Amino acid sequence: MVTKLQRTLATAGVFCIVNFRKALRMIPGASPYLENKNMKTYILLLVVLMGTAAAAQNYVAPKPNPRQEKEAVQLASKLDDQLAFTEKQLLAVETLNGEFIARRDEIVGNQNISLGEKNELLEAIYVEQGNEMADILVREQMNLYKTIRGDIQPLVVIVE
């Protein structure tokens, strides 16, 4: 699956090649570089490496276990009652919830992280999940989601 970052980098790479060729045409005596196959190879290699570097940075979320999947389905069902999801949205929300519940449990269960760091990470993934919901929901659903989220899916805070 191609991510937004990979698409953006690929588009930027094509844009750079086109503009690089235009810039070379403006420089007197640079036209032989346009015909040089090595130059084309170097530019193509640069674009491929940029795409590879972007792909290497992809985060792979932990897979939810059956308990987490059940919790994700229940949460999606509660949200569906209020937001009236389409079938496609419901599946996307269940998947998204499963990933974030697994990440939440991974953070909470990690004994090598201080309570302050855990709370910061939990808040960060809470915000990230809200931002990713914006990719799934239409504007009216998103506005309602923002108002009901605190009641249905409150931010988890760990206290001593």
Steps between C-alpha positions, in 0.01 A plus 500: 500500500637838399491759775435871460867569571614263226258656250620846598865403464438337164320812379781719634757279328324533163463874558874528574593308185279716279626823654860377495473437127344845447774661706767319301350624175542859621872456564710554186692185406302273733298325231749209473406410859140456392604239246736325739350166604713494815337821621155352445608189688628704794178697521290183482717342770451809719121477468502127580720557805271777625202265473691222675605731782138605548385137504767410756357758740152347504387405848343158529235509770468200730227255400207495740433179691145355520415696818616824339308423180185438705549833680557672164176355358305608810643852481423522129146381569449774762631759257283356222189553712577871512672561164313260265803356319488344158617138491837607360543763774404249769769255385759778479411627849516148645846450348621841615367445852665157516837646406478780754372276779797269437736801509335627820539163670861479383576840657315424824672161536853630434685509834800687352303823451429746782141598583552848357631360172214249485246779541670705229501203263138417579398859430699499174333184369159630613553812289642293213196272503271804484695632203479166321125490562480818293615292201209260550211726598318767303496853641165472680599171659836642603340801669268271698789261574698783658212578735421141606847347503580603859193314629534187287880474480664709774874565509673241718714662771716299738528623858725367772 
